[in-house]
Amino acid sequence: MSRRRISILGVTGSIGASTLDVIDALGRERIETVAVTGNANIVGLAEAAERLGAEIAVTSNPARLGALREALAGTGIEAAAGEEALIEAVSRPVDWVMSAIVGAAGLRPTLAAVRQGATIALANKECLVAAGEVFLDEVKKAGATLLPVDSEHNAIFQLVATEGRTGGCAPIERLLLTASGGPFRSWSLEQMAAASPQQAIAHPNWSMGARISIDSASMFNKALEMIEAGHLFGVGPEQIEVVVHRQSIIHSMVGYGDGSILAHLGPSDMRVAIGYALAWPERPALPVERLDFAKLARLDFEAPDEVRFPALRLAREAMRAGGLMPCVLNAAHEIALDGFIAGQIGFLDMASLVEETMARLDLSTPAMNVEDVLAADGRARETARALIEAQRA
């Protein structure tokens, strides 16, 4: 792997932390860090900036600029704050950018990275879910390279790349995204209706942040991944299947017209996908667990229940409608998730809220630019908030 100039958007989150581990494993002498960004975790942001020797550290929260400057005093690292500073920092020339800002807030900074023609390691779902066509048009115009970091999409990317290297050019017949099933895999509708945020956060396989854990429990994470997969690999909603695989060893599968299915297996460790994206097209050695098949003994699969997990159905409906409907789904989902965490709505109310928002906003017309996307995002959020308020009245 040649020496690379990089920036990391969202360095203080779980993806950012795993990226730092991968950089350590590959050797920091191969990496020159230009910019690192974060939000409220100023101590973590400053520590990451010093650890990597970054040129600039940016917090998206202008009110935290003083604290960041204090934390970086004497290091020679520039401190900045706010969205414009974020965009300026990521616009500095680099070879590779990790896009790991959570939510729609990551859209503009990631587009700024795209426009300089960098290789983008994409861990932000919203860039493709909310702004798929607009985002991919920008990637094409700039000659940027897009490498998915979500474990499912990274797995498919590796499988498709492997097929290409062996001379295969067959079109994809279907994609199979695996899902752990979350903590409510075997719960009844009645139990799920009464579920608390604490119960939804208690993932059976691993410890994650609250929001992603709840998304796993509701399968909204998988719904968003379906939409992403459609954009990344040029397939329609009927070609994307979700299968519950509680061991989380197979990360995704690709089916071809001859009946063959290629599967990507590996440990449940995001460093695998991040390492692949950072060293691509090489495959680096990483200090991750190796699979012991004798110890595993078995791999189980089952179909998801779309009555108990309607997010999957809503994703297909948004994909069929096209245009800005995936953006509406995503924005309404974020507001619904906020409402559930705050105790304003129940667990099953999240999907109902998203479905009602989609019904009220028929935005199937395509977006022409990022402003159209942000306008649709705003309308969907306002509608979803109003529905929560009406429900509570």
C-alpha positions as CSV (number, residue, x, y, z in Angstrom):
1,M,0.0,0.0,0.0
2,S,1.4,3.4,-1.1
3,R,1.5,6.4,1.3
4,R,-1.9,8.1,1.4
5,R,-3.2,11.5,2.4
6,I,-6.5,11.0,4.2
7,S,-9.3,12.8,6.1
8,I,-11.8,11.2,8.5
9,L,-15.3,12.6,8.9
10,G,-16.8,11.4,12.1
11,V,-13.6,10.3,13.8
12,T,-15.1,10.2,17.3
13,G,-17.8,7.6,16.4
14,S,-17.5,3.8,16.4
15,I,-16.4,3.8,12.7
16,G,-13.9,6.5,13.4
17,A,-12.4,4.5,16.3
18,S,-12.2,1.4,14.1
19,T,-10.5,3.4,11.4
20,L,-7.8,4.6,13.9
21,D,-7.2,0.9,14.8
22,V,-6.8,0.0,11.1
23,I,-4.3,2.9,10.6
24,D,-2.3,1.6,13.6
25,A,-2.4,-1.9,12.1
26,L,-1.3,-0.8,8.6
27,G,1.4,1.5,10.0
28,R,1.0,5.3,10.5
29,E,4.1,5.9,8.3
30,R,1.8,5.0,5.3
31,I,-0.8,7.6,6.3
32,E,-0.7,11.4,6.3
33,T,-3.8,12.8,8.0
34,V,-5.1,16.2,6.8
35,A,-8.5,16.6,8.6
36,V,-10.5,14.9,11.3
37,T,-14.0,16.0,12.3
38,G,-16.4,15.3,15.1
39,N,-19.3,16.9,17.0
40,A,-19.7,17.1,20.8
41,N,-16.9,14.8,21.9
42,I,-14.2,17.4,22.0
43,V,-11.7,15.4,24.1
44,G,-12.0,12.4,21.7
45,L,-11.6,14.7,18.6
46,A,-8.5,16.4,20.0
47,E,-7.0,13.0,21.0
48,A,-7.6,11.6,17.5
49,A,-6.1,14.8,15.9
50,E,-3.0,14.5,18.0
51,R,-2.7,10.7,17.6
52,L,-2.8,11.1,13.8
53,G,-0.9,14.4,13.5
54,A,-3.7,16.0,11.6
55,E,-3.4,19.4,10.0
56,I,-6.9,20.5,11.2
57,A,-9.6,19.3,13.6
58,V,-13.2,20.5,13.1
59,T,-16.2,20.3,15.4
60,S,-19.6,20.7,13.7
61,N,-20.8,22.5,16.8
62,P,-19.7,26.2,16.7
63,A,-20.4,26.5,20.4
64,R,-17.6,24.0,21.1
65,L,-14.9,25.9,19.2
66,G,-13.4,27.4,22.4
67,A,-13.2,24.0,24.0
68,L,-11.5,22.5,20.9
69,R,-8.9,25.3,20.7
70,E,-8.1,24.8,24.4
71,A,-7.8,21.0,24.0
72,L,-5.4,21.5,21.0
73,A,-3.3,24.3,22.6
74,G,0.4,23.8,21.9
75,T,-0.1,21.1,19.4
76,G,0.1,23.2,16.2
77,I,-3.1,21.6,15.0
78,E,-5.6,24.1,13.6
79,A,-9.1,24.2,15.2
80,A,-12.3,25.2,13.4
81,A,-16.1,24.8,13.9
82,G,-19.3,24.8,11.9
83,E,-20.5,23.3,8.6
84,E,-18.6,25.7,6.4
85,A,-15.4,25.0,8.2
86,L,-16.2,21.3,7.9
87,I,-16.6,21.6,4.1
88,E,-13.4,23.7,3.8
89,A,-11.4,21.1,5.7
90,V,-12.6,18.2,3.7
91,S,-12.1,20.1,0.4
92,R,-8.3,20.1,1.1
93,P,-6.6,17.7,-1.4
94,V,-6.4,14.1,-0.2
95,D,-6.4,10.6,-1.7
96,W,-9.0,9.0,0.6
97,V,-11.8,10.2,2.8
98,M,-13.7,8.2,5.5
99,S,-17.3,9.5,5.5
100,A,-18.7,8.4,8.9
101,I,-20.8,11.4,10.0
102,V,-24.2,10.0,11.1
103,G,-27.4,11.2,9.4
104,A,-28.2,13.8,6.8
105,A,-25.6,16.1,8.3
106,G,-23.0,14.1,6.5
107,L,-24.3,14.8,3.0
108,R,-22.7,18.2,2.2
109,P,-19.3,17.4,3.7
110,T,-19.2,14.1,1.8
111,L,-20.2,15.8,-1.5
112,A,-17.3,18.3,-0.9
113,A,-14.9,15.3,-0.7
114,V,-16.4,13.7,-3.8
115,R,-15.9,16.9,-5.8
116,Q,-12.2,16.8,-5.3
117,G,-12.1,13.4,-6.9
118,A,-11.0,11.5,-3.9
119,T,-11.7,7.8,-3.0
120,I,-14.6,7.9,-0.6
121,A,-15.0,5.2,2.0
122,L,-18.8,5.6,2.5
123,A,-20.1,4.7,6.0
124,N,-22.9,7.3,5.8
125,K,-26.2,5.7,4.7
126,E,-28.0,9.0,4.0
127,C,-25.8,10.0,1.1
128,L,-27.3,7.2,-1.0
129,V,-30.6,6.7,0.7
130,A,-31.6,10.4,0.7
131,A,-29.7,11.7,-2.3
132,G,-28.8,8.6,-4.4
133,E,-29.1,9.9,-7.9
134,V,-27.7,13.3,-7.1
135,F,-24.8,11.8,-5.1
136,L,-23.9,9.3,-7.8
137,D,-24.0,11.9,-10.5
138,E,-21.5,14.0,-8.5
139,V,-19.3,10.9,-8.1
140,K,-19.3,10.4,-11.9
141,K,-18.7,14.0,-12.7
142,A,-15.7,14.3,-10.4
143,G,-14.2,10.9,-11.3
144,A,-14.3,10.0,-7.6
145,T,-14.2,6.3,-6.4
146,L,-16.9,5.1,-4.1
147,L,-16.1,2.2,-1.7
148,P,-18.9,1.0,0.6
149,V,-17.9,0.5,4.2
150,D,-21.2,-0.9,5.6
151,S,-20.3,-4.6,6.2
152,E,-23.1,-5.8,3.9
153,H,-22.3,-3.6,1.0
154,N,-18.6,-4.0,1.4
155,A,-19.1,-7.8,1.3
156,I,-21.1,-7.5,-2.0
157,F,-18.4,-5.2,-3.4
158,Q,-15.7,-7.7,-2.6
159,L,-17.8,-10.6,-4.1
160,V,-18.5,-8.6,-7.3
161,A,-14.8,-7.6,-7.6
162,T,-13.7,-11.2,-7.1
163,E,-16.1,-12.3,-9.9
164,G,-14.7,-9.7,-12.2
165,R,-11.1,-10.7,-11.5
166,T,-11.9,-14.3,-12.4
167,G,-13.4,-13.2,-15.8
168,G,-17.0,-13.3,-14.8
169,C,-19.2,-10.6,-16.3
170,A,-22.6,-12.1,-15.5
171,P,-25.3,-9.7,-14.4
172,I,-26.4,-10.0,-10.8
173,E,-29.7,-11.9,-10.4
174,R,-30.2,-11.1,-6.7
175,L,-28.6,-9.7,-3.6
176,L,-29.1,-11.3,-0.2
177,L,-28.5,-9.0,2.7
178,T,-28.1,-10.8,6.1
179,A,-29.7,-9.4,9.3
180,S,-29.0,-10.5,12.8
181,G,-32.7,-10.2,13.7
182,G,-31.8,-8.0,16.7
183,P,-33.2,-8.4,20.2
184,F,-36.8,-8.8,19.1
185,R,-36.3,-11.6,16.5
186,S,-38.8,-13.9,18.3
187,W,-40.9,-11.3,20.1
188,S,-44.7,-11.1,19.5
189,L,-46.3,-7.9,18.2
190,E,-47.7,-7.3,21.7
191,Q,-44.3,-7.6,23.3
192,M,-42.8,-5.3,20.7
193,A,-45.5,-2.7,21.2
194,A,-44.5,-2.4,24.8
195,A,-40.7,-2.5,24.2
196,S,-38.6,0.2,25.9
197,P,-35.6,1.9,24.4
198,Q,-33.4,0.1,26.8
199,Q,-34.7,-3.3,25.6
200,A,-34.2,-2.2,22.0
201,I,-30.6,-1.2,22.6
202,A,-29.7,-4.6,24.1
203,H,-28.4,-6.3,20.9
204,P,-27.8,-10.0,21.3
205,N,-24.6,-10.1,19.3
206,W,-22.6,-6.9,20.0
207,S,-22.6,-3.6,21.7
208,M,-23.3,-0.6,19.5
209,G,-24.5,3.0,19.9
210,A,-28.2,3.5,20.9
211,R,-29.5,4.7,17.5
212,I,-27.9,1.9,15.4
213,S,-29.0,-0.7,18.0
214,I,-32.6,0.5,17.9
215,D,-32.4,0.5,14.1
216,S,-31.2,-3.1,14.2
217,A,-34.1,-4.0,16.5
218,S,-36.7,-2.4,14.1
219,M,-34.8,-3.6,11.0
220,F,-34.8,0.0,9.7
221,N,-31.0,-0.4,9.3
222,K,-31.7,-3.2,6.8
223,A,-34.4,-1.1,5.1
224,L,-31.9,1.7,4.5
225,E,-29.3,-0.9,3.4
226,M,-31.7,-2.2,0.8
227,I,-32.0,1.3,-0.7
228,E,-28.3,1.7,-0.6
229,A,-27.7,-1.6,-2.4
230,G,-30.1,-0.6,-5.2
231,H,-28.0,2.5,-5.9
232,L,-24.6,0.9,-5.5
233,F,-25.2,-2.2,-7.6
234,G,-27.9,-1.1,-10.0
235,V,-30.6,-3.6,-8.9
236,G,-34.3,-3.2,-8.3
237,P,-36.2,-3.8,-5.1
238,E,-37.4,-7.2,-6.3
239,Q,-33.8,-8.3,-6.7
240,I,-32.9,-7.5,-3.0
241,E,-33.7,-10.1,-0.3
242,V,-33.2,-9.9,3.4
243,V,-32.5,-13.1,5.3
244,V,-32.2,-13.4,9.1
245,H,-28.9,-15.0,10.0
246,R,-28.4,-14.7,13.8
247,Q,-24.7,-15.7,13.9
248,S,-23.7,-12.7,11.7
249,I,-20.9,-14.7,10.0
250,I,-22.2,-14.4,6.4
251,H,-22.4,-10.6,5.7
252,S,-24.0,-10.8,2.3
253,M,-24.5,-13.0,-0.8
254,V,-24.7,-12.5,-4.5
255,G,-26.8,-14.7,-6.7
256,Y,-26.3,-15.3,-10.5
257,G,-28.4,-16.6,-13.2
258,D,-26.8,-20.1,-13.2
259,G,-28.0,-20.7,-9.7
260,S,-24.6,-20.0,-8.1
261,I,-24.5,-17.9,-4.9
262,L,-21.3,-16.3,-3.7
263,A,-21.1,-15.6,0.0
264,H,-18.8,-13.4,2.0
265,L,-17.9,-14.8,5.5
266,G,-15.9,-13.2,8.2
267,P,-15.8,-12.0,11.8
268,S,-18.3,-9.4,13.0
269,D,-15.6,-6.7,13.0
270,M,-15.9,-3.4,11.1
271,R,-12.1,-3.2,10.8
272,V,-12.3,-5.8,8.0
273,A,-14.4,-3.6,5.8
274,I,-12.5,-0.5,6.7
275,G,-9.1,-2.1,6.1
276,Y,-10.3,-3.3,2.7
277,A,-11.5,0.2,1.8
278,L,-8.3,1.9,3.0
279,A,-5.9,-0.4,1.3
280,W,-8.0,-1.1,-1.8
281,P,-7.2,-2.5,-4.3
282,E,-4.8,-4.4,-2.0
283,R,-6.0,-6.7,0.8
284,P,-4.1,-6.0,4.0
285,A,-3.3,-8.3,6.9
286,L,-5.4,-7.2,9.9
287,P,-5.3,-8.2,13.6
288,V,-8.9,-9.6,13.6
289,E,-10.4,-12.9,14.8
290,R,-10.1,-15.8,12.4
291,L,-13.2,-18.0,11.9
292,D,-13.2,-21.5,13.5
293,F,-15.7,-23.5,11.6
294,A,-15.6,-26.4,13.8
295,K,-16.4,-24.2,16.7
296,L,-19.2,-22.5,14.8
297,A,-20.7,-25.9,13.9
298,R,-23.8,-24.4,12.2
299,L,-25.2,-21.3,10.4
300,D,-28.9,-20.6,10.7
301,F,-31.2,-18.7,8.3
302,E,-34.9,-17.6,8.4
303,A,-37.1,-15.2,6.5
304,P,-37.9,-11.9,8.2
305,D,-41.5,-11.3,9.3
306,E,-42.5,-8.2,7.5
307,V,-45.6,-7.9,9.6
308,R,-43.5,-7.4,12.7
309,F,-40.8,-5.6,10.8
310,P,-42.6,-3.4,8.3
311,A,-39.5,-1.3,7.6
312,L,-38.5,-3.7,4.9
313,R,-41.8,-3.3,3.1
314,L,-41.6,0.5,3.4
315,A,-38.1,0.4,1.8
316,R,-39.4,-1.5,-1.2
317,E,-42.3,0.9,-1.6
318,A,-40.0,3.9,-1.4
319,M,-37.7,2.3,-4.0
320,R,-40.6,1.6,-6.4
321,A,-41.9,5.1,-6.0
322,G,-38.4,6.5,-6.7
323,G,-37.6,10.2,-6.8
324,L,-37.4,11.7,-3.4
325,M,-39.5,9.1,-1.6
326,P,-36.4,7.3,-0.1
327,C,-35.4,10.7,1.3
328,V,-38.8,11.1,2.9
329,L,-38.5,7.6,4.4
330,N,-35.1,8.4,5.8
331,A,-36.0,11.8,7.3
332,A,-39.2,10.5,8.9
333,H,-37.3,7.5,10.3
334,E,-34.8,9.8,12.0
335,I,-37.6,11.8,13.6
336,A,-39.4,8.6,14.6
337,L,-36.3,7.3,16.2
338,D,-35.8,10.5,18.1
339,G,-39.4,10.3,19.3
340,F,-39.0,6.7,20.5
341,I,-35.8,7.4,22.4
342,A,-37.5,10.4,24.0
343,G,-40.5,8.2,25.1
344,Q,-42.9,10.2,22.9
345,I,-44.0,7.2,20.8
346,G,-43.9,3.4,21.1
347,F,-41.5,1.0,19.3
348,L,-44.1,-0.1,16.6
349,D,-45.2,3.5,16.2
350,M,-41.9,4.3,14.4
351,A,-42.9,2.4,11.3
352,S,-46.4,3.7,11.4
353,L,-45.1,7.3,11.6
354,V,-42.8,6.7,8.6
355,E,-45.6,5.1,6.6
356,E,-48.0,8.0,7.3
357,T,-45.4,10.6,6.4
358,M,-44.7,8.8,3.1
359,A,-48.5,8.8,2.4
360,R,-48.8,12.5,3.0
361,L,-45.8,13.5,0.9
362,D,-45.9,12.2,-2.6
363,L,-42.4,13.2,-3.6
364,S,-41.8,10.7,-6.4
365,T,-40.3,13.4,-8.7
366,P,-36.5,13.1,-9.1
367,A,-34.2,15.5,-7.3
368,M,-32.3,17.8,-9.6
369,N,-29.7,18.9,-7.0
370,V,-28.8,18.7,-3.3
371,E,-31.1,21.6,-2.5
372,D,-34.1,19.6,-3.7
373,V,-32.9,16.7,-1.4
374,L,-32.5,19.0,1.6
375,A,-35.9,20.6,1.0
376,A,-37.6,17.2,0.9
377,D,-35.7,16.2,4.0
378,G,-37.0,19.3,5.8
379,R,-40.6,18.8,4.7
380,A,-40.6,15.1,5.8
381,R,-39.1,16.1,9.2
382,E,-41.8,18.8,9.7
383,T,-44.5,16.4,8.8
384,A,-43.2,13.6,11.1
385,R,-42.9,16.0,14.0
386,A,-46.4,17.3,13.5
387,L,-47.7,13.7,13.5
388,I,-46.0,13.0,16.8
389,E,-47.4,16.1,18.3
390,A,-50.9,15.2,17.0
391,Q,-50.6,11.8,18.5
392,R,-49.6,13.2,21.9
393,A,-52.3,15.8,22.0
